[in-house]
Amino acid sequence: MCLRLCKSWWPAVCRSHQANTWYLSKTVPLGLSPRCLSPSPSSTSDGCLPAVPTSLLSCSPPWRTGASSCFLDGVMNVAREFFKLPIEERQKCSNVVNGEVSMQGYGNNMVIVEDQVLDWCDNFNLLVEPESERIYSLWPTQPTSFRNILCEYTVRCRAMANLILQNLAKLLNLNEEYFVNMLGDTSLTQAGFNYYPQCAKPDHVVGLRPHTDGTVLTLNFIDCEVSGLQVQKNGVWYNVPIIPNALIVNTGDVMEIMSNGFFKSMVHRVVTNVEKERLSLVMFYTLDPEKEIEPLSELVDDMRPGRYTRIKTKDYIAKFYDTFARGEWAIDTLKIQG
């Protein structure tokens, strides 16, 4: 399920901030919006999902670094500057340590199986929360503003994530702080910078293969100049429209499991572009590696029995990377049949 913060659209729950009322809305196939998620060129469906005009991340302080520049523009600019550095500079942050590919650093996705399909992108992944897990030796010194901007972005995104989690809890008739407390201070947040170069054969190469997110929640800041993100519904791929300085919020596999299927983890992918490069910055929120993932007891009863088996977070992460490499989905392995 894809969530958006939107202004005056289909209110489910609301919160006021600086004289603006923002609503948390669930994306549903109403087909009522004047701006729609358009089917991809290969699609034959005329259905659409409502696109939400949003100016996200309005939490205090406002997303401004100056009178005429938006903080989010600055975030995307430092990402762009990093990927424009000479390869020698980028390799100083390499994710290869002693011949082994690490989950942190600059490079490409881990190759786990021989026939693995490779994605047309470079990745730069950094653990940003808890702060004790940061490996600053992997953080680039160029551009010089990179560290300060990423630290500030991390703080503001956490505030936004907490707001969303509070409202998701209320939708499930749980205590408002249920999911916020569950994440706590030991949960992991990974910042993933993704660079998709121009591709001469976009019909034959995928930027990022179809997948779900193995997270509780994902905040995705996409390039405001180049489209490429697509979501799948009922077997049809839809182009996600570009809304400048907005975030796309996905509930991940862990939230689907904990909600016992009430919230869904959305299948999505990235397609390549023949003319332009594309960037994105994704914040992945996961539980403490030692915590167990299972349907919440408050959401399980005789009428709606548990639909997923229990698994420890660190084991699910390992399963997620293994199935991702094989083009499969980890959450399917936990579903209880019948």
URQUI-V391638 format. One record per backbone hydrogen bond with DSSP energy under -1.0 kcal/mol. CO is the residue of the C=O (numbers start at 1). NH is the residue of the N-H. Records with the same first field share a line. If there is no record, write none. Layout:
BEGIN
CO: NH + NH
END
This chain:
BEGIN
1: 251
2: 27
3: 249
4: 25
6: 23
13: 24
15: 22
17: 20
20: 17
22: 15
23: 6
25: 4
28: 30
35: 51
38: 239
40: 43
49: 37
62: 64
63: 71
69: 65 + 66
70: 74
71: 75
72: 76
73: 77
74: 78
75: 79
76: 80
77: 81
78: 82
79: 83
82: 85
86: 89 + 90
87: 91
89: 92
90: 93
91: 94
93: 106
95: 102
97: 100
100: 97
105: 125
106: 95
107: 123
113: 116
119: 121
122: 195
123: 107
124: 193
125: 105
126: 191
129: 189
130: 133
131: 134
135: 138
143: 146
145: 149
146: 150
147: 151
148: 152
149: 153
150: 154
151: 155
152: 156
153: 157
154: 158
155: 159
156: 160
157: 161
158: 162
159: 163
160: 164
161: 165
162: 166
163: 167
164: 168
165: 169
166: 170
167: 171
168: 172
169: 174
170: 173
175: 178
177: 181
178: 182
179: 183
180: 184
188: 286
189: 128 + 129
190: 284
191: 126
192: 282
193: 124
194: 280
195: 122
196: 278
201: 204 + 205
206: 120
208: 270
211: 268
213: 215 + 253
215: 254 + 255
216: 252
217: 285
218: 250
219: 283
220: 248
221: 281
228: 271
229: 240
230: 269
231: 238
233: 236
236: 233
237: 40
238: 231
248: 220
249: 3
250: 218
252: 256
253: 257
254: 258
255: 259
256: 261
257: 260
258: 296
259: 262
267: 232
268: 211
269: 230
270: 207 + 208
273: 199
278: 196
279: 223
280: 194
281: 221
282: 192
283: 219
284: 190
285: 216 + 217
288: 291
289: 314
291: 313
293: 311
296: 299
297: 300
304: 301
307: 336
311: 293
312: 316
313: 317
314: 318
315: 319
316: 320
317: 321
318: 322
319: 323
320: 324
321: 325
322: 326
323: 328
324: 327
330: 333
331: 334
334: 309
END
